[in-house]
């Protein structure tokens, strides 16, 4: 892919954060690397990712923007606290039995009054027992935003 002049970067979705370093070394100074795993956003930024692309950013954009701001300012202990709060939310979201995208849509409905419908097949719809988890995760987002943003 690097030989194709139209490819200017890559999203690293592997869990080993050092893969970002390897992509940076192989791609050169002009190559753009995005951090993929939401749970290690600040780690990816610190090792060289220019930004991140993540599935959970939509339900808590304020937290990811705050982490980015804190990393840029070198305030790593504060950034770590926000990352831990975001991770707690992610873990709660993943504790459901449906799929995470259904959880995200329900959380956006709860916190932002957005009616986005369900997920498209073949993804499973959010199930009834997951509604309490979505409500708890949505509450956690509001609390973290109030605490850190």
C-alpha positions as CSV (number, residue, x, y, z in Angstrom):
1,X,0.0,0.0,0.0
2,X,2.8,2.4,0.7
3,X,4.0,2.2,-2.9
4,X,0.6,3.6,-4.0
5,X,1.0,7.4,-4.1
6,X,-2.7,7.8,-3.2
7,X,-2.2,6.1,0.1
8,X,-1.1,8.8,2.6
9,X,-1.7,7.0,5.8
10,X,-3.2,4.1,7.7
11,X,-5.5,3.4,10.7
12,X,-3.7,1.1,13.2
13,X,-6.4,-1.1,14.7
14,X,-4.0,-3.7,16.2
15,X,-3.8,-3.8,20.0
16,X,0.0,-3.5,20.2
17,X,0.5,0.2,20.3
18,X,4.1,-0.2,19.2
19,X,2.7,-1.0,15.7
20,X,2.2,2.7,15.3
21,X,5.9,3.2,15.7
22,X,6.5,0.6,13.0
23,X,4.1,2.3,10.6
24,X,5.8,5.6,11.3
25,X,9.2,4.2,10.5
26,X,8.0,2.4,7.4
27,X,5.9,5.3,6.1
28,X,8.2,8.2,6.7
29,X,7.6,11.7,8.1
30,X,4.7,12.5,5.8
31,X,2.7,9.3,6.5
32,X,-0.4,9.8,8.6
33,X,-1.2,7.2,11.3
34,X,-4.5,7.1,13.1
35,X,-4.9,5.2,16.4
36,X,-7.7,2.6,16.2
37,X,-8.3,1.0,19.6
38,X,-10.4,3.5,21.6
39,X,-9.2,2.0,24.9
40,X,-5.7,3.1,24.2
41,X,-6.2,6.5,22.5
42,X,-3.7,8.4,24.6
43,X,-1.1,5.7,24.2
44,X,-1.4,5.8,20.4
45,X,-1.1,9.6,20.4
46,X,1.9,9.5,22.6
47,X,3.8,7.0,20.5
48,X,3.1,9.0,17.3
49,X,-0.4,8.7,15.9
50,X,-1.6,12.1,14.6
51,X,-5.2,11.4,15.6
52,X,-7.6,8.6,16.2
53,X,-10.6,6.9,14.6
54,X,-12.9,5.1,16.9
55,X,-16.3,3.5,17.1
56,X,-17.2,4.9,20.6
57,X,-16.1,8.5,19.8
58,X,-19.7,9.4,18.8
59,X,-21.2,8.8,22.2
60,X,-18.5,10.7,24.1
61,X,-16.7,13.1,21.7
62,X,-16.0,15.5,24.5
63,X,-13.9,13.0,26.3
64,X,-11.8,12.1,23.3
65,X,-11.3,15.8,22.5
66,X,-10.3,16.4,26.1
67,X,-7.8,13.6,26.0
68,X,-6.3,15.0,22.8
69,X,-6.0,18.4,24.3
70,X,-4.3,17.1,27.4
71,X,-1.9,14.9,25.5
72,X,-0.9,18.0,23.4
73,X,-0.4,20.0,26.6
74,X,1.8,17.2,28.1
75,X,-0.7,16.7,30.9
76,X,-0.5,12.9,30.9
77,X,-1.8,12.2,34.4
78,X,-5.0,14.1,33.6
79,X,-5.2,12.5,30.2
80,X,-4.9,9.1,31.8
81,X,-7.8,9.8,34.2
82,X,-10.0,10.7,31.3
83,X,-8.9,7.6,29.4
84,X,-9.7,5.4,32.3
85,X,-13.2,7.0,32.5
86,X,-13.7,6.4,28.8
87,X,-12.5,2.9,29.2
88,X,-15.0,2.2,32.0
89,X,-17.8,3.4,29.7
90,X,-16.5,1.2,26.9
91,X,-16.3,-1.8,29.1
92,X,-19.9,-1.1,30.3
93,X,-21.0,-0.8,26.7
94,X,-19.4,-4.1,25.8
95,X,-21.1,-5.9,28.7
96,X,-24.4,-6.2,26.8
97,X,-25.5,-9.2,24.9
98,X,-26.5,-7.3,21.7
99,X,-23.9,-5.5,19.6
100,X,-22.0,-2.4,20.5
101,X,-23.4,-0.4,17.6
102,X,-26.9,-1.0,18.9
103,X,-25.7,0.1,22.3
104,X,-24.2,3.3,20.7
105,X,-27.5,4.1,19.0
106,X,-29.5,3.7,22.2
107,X,-27.0,5.8,24.2
108,X,-27.3,8.6,21.6
109,X,-31.1,8.3,21.9
110,X,-30.8,8.7,25.7
111,X,-28.3,11.5,25.9
112,X,-28.8,13.4,22.7
113,X,-32.5,12.6,21.8
114,X,-31.4,11.2,18.5
115,X,-33.7,8.5,17.1
116,X,-31.3,6.6,14.7
117,X,-33.3,3.4,14.6
118,X,-31.7,0.0,14.9
119,X,-28.6,-1.5,13.3
120,X,-28.7,-3.1,9.9
121,X,-28.7,-6.8,9.4
122,X,-26.9,-9.1,9.8
123,X,-25.9,-7.2,13.1
124,X,-28.1,-8.2,16.0
125,X,-30.5,-5.6,17.4
126,X,-30.2,-4.4,20.9
127,X,-32.0,-6.7,23.2
128,X,-34.4,-5.8,26.0
129,X,-32.0,-6.7,28.8
130,X,-29.4,-4.4,27.3
131,X,-31.5,-1.3,27.8
132,X,-30.4,-1.0,31.5
133,X,-26.8,-1.3,30.4
134,X,-27.3,1.5,27.8
135,X,-28.9,3.7,30.4
136,X,-26.0,3.1,32.8
137,X,-23.4,3.8,30.2
138,X,-25.2,6.9,29.0
139,X,-25.3,8.1,32.7
140,X,-21.5,7.4,32.9
141,X,-20.9,9.5,29.8
142,X,-22.7,12.5,31.3
143,X,-20.9,12.1,34.6
144,X,-17.5,11.9,32.9
145,X,-18.1,14.9,30.7
146,X,-19.2,16.9,33.8
147,X,-16.1,15.8,35.7
148,X,-13.5,16.3,33.0
149,X,-14.7,18.7,30.3
